Amino acid sequence: MTAVTGVSEPHGMTWTAICAAEEVVRGGGVAALLPGGRQVAVFRTVDDELFALSNIDPFSRAAVLSRGILGDSEGVPFVASPMLKQRFDLRTGSCLDDDSVAVATYPVRLRGGIVHVGSP
């Protein structure tokens, strides 16, 4: 499994253990809470890459992105919200259907078989 961070591991980052790697099934996601109560969605693509985004769908304001459908659009891995079906780039958080909208992204690392998500 390849851990994808999207950014280098900055100093001062707080890493939160989310779950064992095998608990994030290929083509699926899991939801978790970070310190401060922020909700995060962790995804594992069919290519075995890990990504983390905010779990909050900015269109419906529901905490549902972890239950979205993963896909690929011209080489861009995305999650489609289960609510209104907007697609979010797993690498950048940008909405593929509305350039003015994005969700927060978080660095991910895999250590000792455990998925960790970083937050400032």
C-alpha positions as CSV (number, residue, x, y, z in Angstrom):
1,M,0.0,0.0,0.0
2,T,1.3,3.5,-0.9
3,A,0.7,6.3,1.6
4,V,0.0,9.5,-0.3
5,T,0.4,12.7,1.6
6,G,-0.1,15.3,-1.0
7,V,2.4,17.4,0.9
8,S,5.6,16.8,2.7
9,E,5.4,16.0,6.4
10,P,5.6,19.5,8.0
11,H,7.0,20.1,11.5
12,G,4.4,20.7,14.2
13,M,2.0,18.3,12.6
14,T,-0.2,16.3,14.9
15,W,-0.7,12.7,13.7
16,T,-3.9,10.9,14.7
17,A,-4.1,7.1,14.4
18,I,-7.3,6.3,12.5
19,C,-7.5,2.6,12.0
20,A,-5.6,-0.5,10.7
21,A,-4.9,-0.2,7.0
22,E,-7.0,-3.2,6.2
23,E,-10.1,-1.5,7.7
24,V,-10.1,0.9,4.8
25,V,-11.2,-1.3,1.9
26,R,-10.1,-0.7,-1.6
27,G,-12.5,1.6,-3.3
28,G,-14.0,2.8,0.0
29,G,-13.7,5.2,2.8
30,V,-14.0,5.5,6.6
31,A,-14.9,8.5,8.8
32,A,-13.0,9.6,11.9
33,L,-12.6,12.5,14.3
34,L,-9.4,14.5,14.5
35,P,-8.4,16.6,17.6
36,G,-10.7,19.5,17.9
37,G,-13.7,17.5,16.6
38,R,-12.9,17.9,12.9
39,Q,-14.4,15.2,10.8
40,V,-12.2,13.5,8.2
41,A,-12.9,10.9,5.5
42,V,-10.0,8.5,4.7
43,F,-10.1,6.8,1.3
44,R,-8.2,3.9,-0.2
45,T,-8.4,3.8,-4.0
46,V,-8.4,0.6,-6.0
47,D,-4.8,1.4,-6.8
48,D,-4.0,1.2,-3.1
49,E,-3.4,4.9,-2.5
50,L,-4.6,6.6,0.7
51,F,-6.2,10.1,0.8
52,A,-7.9,12.2,3.5
53,L,-10.5,15.0,3.0
54,S,-12.9,16.8,5.2
55,N,-16.0,14.5,5.7
56,I,-18.3,17.5,5.3
57,D,-20.1,17.9,2.0
58,P,-20.0,21.6,1.3
59,F,-23.2,21.5,-0.8
60,S,-25.5,19.6,1.7
61,R,-23.5,20.4,4.9
62,A,-23.9,16.7,5.8
63,A,-21.0,14.6,7.1
64,V,-21.2,12.0,4.4
65,L,-18.2,12.2,2.0
66,S,-16.7,9.0,3.6
67,R,-19.7,7.2,2.2
68,G,-19.2,8.5,-1.3
69,I,-18.4,6.6,-4.5
70,L,-14.7,6.6,-5.6
71,G,-13.9,7.0,-9.3
72,D,-11.4,8.4,-11.8
73,S,-12.0,11.1,-14.3
74,E,-9.3,11.4,-16.9
75,G,-6.6,10.3,-14.4
76,V,-8.0,12.4,-11.5
77,P,-9.1,10.2,-8.5
78,F,-12.3,11.5,-7.0
79,V,-15.0,10.9,-4.5
80,A,-18.6,11.6,-5.5
81,S,-20.8,12.8,-2.6
82,P,-23.7,10.4,-1.9
83,M,-26.0,13.4,-1.4
84,L,-25.9,15.6,-4.6
85,K,-23.2,13.7,-6.5
86,Q,-20.6,16.5,-6.8
87,R,-17.1,15.0,-7.3
88,F,-14.1,16.1,-5.2
89,D,-10.5,15.5,-6.3
90,L,-8.9,13.3,-3.7
91,R,-5.5,14.9,-4.2
92,T,-6.5,18.6,-3.9
93,G,-10.1,18.7,-2.5
94,S,-11.2,20.8,-5.5
95,C,-14.8,20.2,-6.7
96,L,-14.6,18.9,-10.3
97,D,-18.2,20.2,-10.9
98,D,-17.8,23.7,-9.4
99,D,-14.4,25.4,-9.5
100,S,-15.4,27.8,-6.7
101,V,-15.8,25.0,-4.1
102,A,-13.2,22.8,-2.4
103,V,-12.9,20.7,0.8
104,A,-9.9,20.5,3.1
105,T,-7.3,17.9,2.5
106,Y,-5.1,16.2,5.1
107,P,-1.8,14.4,4.8
108,V,-1.9,10.6,5.3
109,R,0.8,8.3,6.4
110,L,1.0,4.5,7.0
111,R,3.1,3.4,9.9
112,G,3.2,-0.1,11.3
113,G,0.0,-1.0,9.4
114,I,-1.9,1.9,10.9
115,V,-3.3,4.8,8.9
116,H,-2.5,8.2,10.4
117,V,-3.9,11.6,9.4
118,G,-2.0,14.8,10.0
119,S,-3.5,18.1,11.2
120,P,-1.8,21.3,12.2
